[in-house]
Amino acid sequence: MADKHAGPPPGLHLYTRDGFLGKMAVAIRPYEVYEYTSVTGPHAPHQVALDRVACADASDAAALPTVVATSRNGVTLSVSRRTQPTPFLFRNTEADEVHFVQEGTFRYVTDFGTLEAGPGDFVWLGRTITYDVHPTGDAGLRIIVETPEMLDLNPPAPFGMVNFGRDVKRPAVTPPAEDGPRELWLKSFDGITRFTTVHDPVATKVIVDGTPPAWSLNLAAIATLSYAHGGPPAQFLQTPSTDLMFYTLSSRPPEGRPPQHHNADYDELIFYVEGPGAYGAIHEPARLAWVPKGVTHWGPEEHVPEGYLAWLLESRGTMRLTEAGAAAAVLMETGSFGPQAS
């Protein structure tokens, strides 16, 4: 006899408000309702091969990351293939930034010290923090999220999901380089403004008070939240309005596929990082599965014995692919998140 807790009954359909935080309704339908045979228009699910995005900074050190998607609420999603150190200092006057390192190793030199980052690391840089980026390996791929709101590490319990003392790394103050003028780029809503400074703005002697507005945290160090008989993941990072919420969506118990889901308020962006296990039909690293809000989908089994690493970004603002993002995207079916059959 099958385990009654192994998964939802056929036709179970879950409708949620405010992502996984609000009210919900559940219906049992006579058949699955996530499948489609054709779609036209921009509000369609896509799989994006982020490692195939044509990144300008792969060959031009002075180029910025390539934007692959934007939201109605001012969020941008970019991809970087930087191979050389930035020849300028950078300061984002409009947004907090989260950089996810998919491949390679990097040194972030900030005005509060230096952060070393490698595969699987999230790097948070608060609004107007000054930094430059130095690749320290052969190949690199970073995914960058920018939001006009402040981002805060805010797991649902003060202990458990994130070990703040052990795993959240803050910048380390290092001896300043030789002083001299630097080129400083300030990014605002209408473009880049370039300054030439008299002294090095990131030279630091010591931090005497407060908490530096930058950190790194590895995805593998974030504990997955699970329930006895299935349930939603929990966010570890979010904006005050919950316009953006970040979750680990890595392999987790219990066994059983989640129900068909109709997310009324959030686009779901699932970033598959690495195996060896697969997430549904996704097994290649650096794949983004984008399900726009209101599109019914049936998430794959998450309890994969081989294990995998993935993370989920929920965006209240409706996302749209840019030309660069669409060039690396294909229509996606919504049962196992593979390419849609033509």
Secondary structure, 3 states (H helix, E strand, C coil): CCCCCCCCCCCEEEEECCCCCCCEEEEECCCCCCCCCCCCCCCCCEEEEHHHCCCHHHCCCCCCCEEEEEECCCCEEEEECCCCCCCCEEEECCCEEEEEEEECCEEEEECCEEEEECCCEEEEECCCCEEEEEECCCCCEEEEEEECCCCEECCCCCCCCCCHHHHCECCECCCCCCCCCCEEEEEECCEEEEEECCCCCCCCCCCCCCCCCEEEEEHHHCCCCCCCCCCCCCEEEECCCCCEEEEECCCCCCCCCCCEEEECCCEEEEEEEECCCCECCECCCCEEEEECCCCCEECCCCCCCCCCEEEEEEECCCEEECHHHHHCEEEECCCCCCECCC
